[in-house]
Amino acid sequence: MINEMEKDVARVLISEEQIRQRVKEMGAQISEDYAGKDVVLLCILKGAVQFFSDLSRQMTCNLEMDFMSISSYGNGTRTSGIVRISKDMDLSITGRHVLIVEDIMDSGLTLNHLTNILKTRQPASLRIACLLDKPERRECAISPDYVGFVIPNEFVIGYGLDYMGHFRNLPYVGVKNTDNM
């Protein structure tokens, strides 16, 4: 039986099992890279929640969790890169190792702006882990340090990614059916 949301999925791009395996691999690599260090794992709400939760459970290094909610203004499916912080971090990151956890990096404008803001808070290090990377959409010189999957320039939903607030709870990443966008 097809659930209500799946009629809007043109095709599955990355399966639930592929995500599970890759997140496990990323957690092991990040844990190795941060061995002996305390890490502030920073979740960018709302899209990164599922990835953040799964990734954190695969990490074996000492970590604290914090959250930011940001929005960028644009025309719905494209970002302007101008970031408004609607929920800031609770922790001080001065002198600390920070790993931003984001669902997707496409233009890079929003994350570029956010990293510039966070650098003014003088962290010991600042890195980015993204589940999905769309490098062909990049509009500025920024790249994630850890990448789950490099994907083509298609509109994707599921596993935290949404369209108009919906589809975040799909257990896989799918290409959105554009017939009703």
Secondary structure in CASP SS format (residue, H / E / C, confidence):
PFRMAT SS
TARGET T0000
AUTHOR 0000-0000-0000
METHOD secondary structure of the structure
MODEL  1
M C 1.00
I C 1.00
N C 1.00
E H 1.00
M H 1.00
E H 1.00
K H 1.00
D H 1.00
V E 1.00
A E 1.00
R E 1.00
V E 1.00
L E 1.00
I E 1.00
S C 1.00
E H 1.00
E H 1.00
Q H 1.00
I H 1.00
R H 1.00
Q H 1.00
R H 1.00
V H 1.00
K H 1.00
E H 1.00
M H 1.00
G H 1.00
A H 1.00
Q H 1.00
I H 1.00
S H 1.00
E H 1.00
D H 1.00
Y C 1.00
A C 1.00
G C 1.00
K C 1.00
D C 1.00
V E 1.00
V E 1.00
L E 1.00
L E 1.00
C E 1.00
I E 1.00
L E 1.00
K C 1.00
G C 1.00
A C 1.00
V H 1.00
Q H 1.00
F H 1.00
F H 1.00
S H 1.00
D H 1.00
L H 1.00
S H 1.00
R H 1.00
Q H 1.00
M C 1.00
T C 1.00
C C 1.00
N C 1.00
L E 1.00
E E 1.00
M E 1.00
D E 1.00
F E 1.00
M E 1.00
S E 1.00
I E 1.00
S E 1.00
S E 1.00
Y E 1.00
G E 1.00
N C 1.00
G C 1.00
T C 1.00
R C 1.00
T E 1.00
S E 1.00
G E 1.00
I E 1.00
V E 1.00
R E 1.00
I E 1.00
S E 1.00
K E 1.00
D C 1.00
M C 1.00
D C 1.00
L C 1.00
S C 1.00
I C 1.00
T C 1.00
G C 1.00
R C 1.00
H E 1.00
V E 1.00
L E 1.00
I E 1.00
V E 1.00
E E 1.00
D E 1.00
I E 1.00
M E 1.00
D C 1.00
S C 1.00
G C 1.00
L H 1.00
T H 1.00
L H 1.00
N H 1.00
H H 1.00
L H 1.00
T H 1.00
N H 1.00
I H 1.00
L H 1.00
K H 1.00
T C 1.00
R C 1.00
Q C 1.00
P C 1.00
A C 1.00
S E 1.00
L E 1.00
R E 1.00
I E 1.00
A E 1.00
C E 1.00
L E 1.00
L E 1.00
D E 1.00
K C 1.00
P H 1.00
E H 1.00
R H 1.00
R C 1.00
E C 1.00
C C 1.00
A C 1.00
I C 1.00
S C 1.00
P C 1.00
D C 1.00
Y E 1.00
V E 1.00
G E 1.00
F E 1.00
V E 1.00
I C 1.00
P C 1.00
N C 1.00
E C 1.00
F C 1.00
V E 1.00
I E 1.00
G E 1.00
Y C 1.00
G C 1.00
L E 1.00
D C 1.00
Y E 1.00
M C 1.00
G C 1.00
H E 1.00
F C 1.00
R C 1.00
N C 1.00
L C 1.00
P C 1.00
Y C 1.00
V E 1.00
G E 1.00
V E 1.00
K E 1.00
N C 1.00
T H 1.00
D H 1.00
N H 1.00
M C 1.00
END
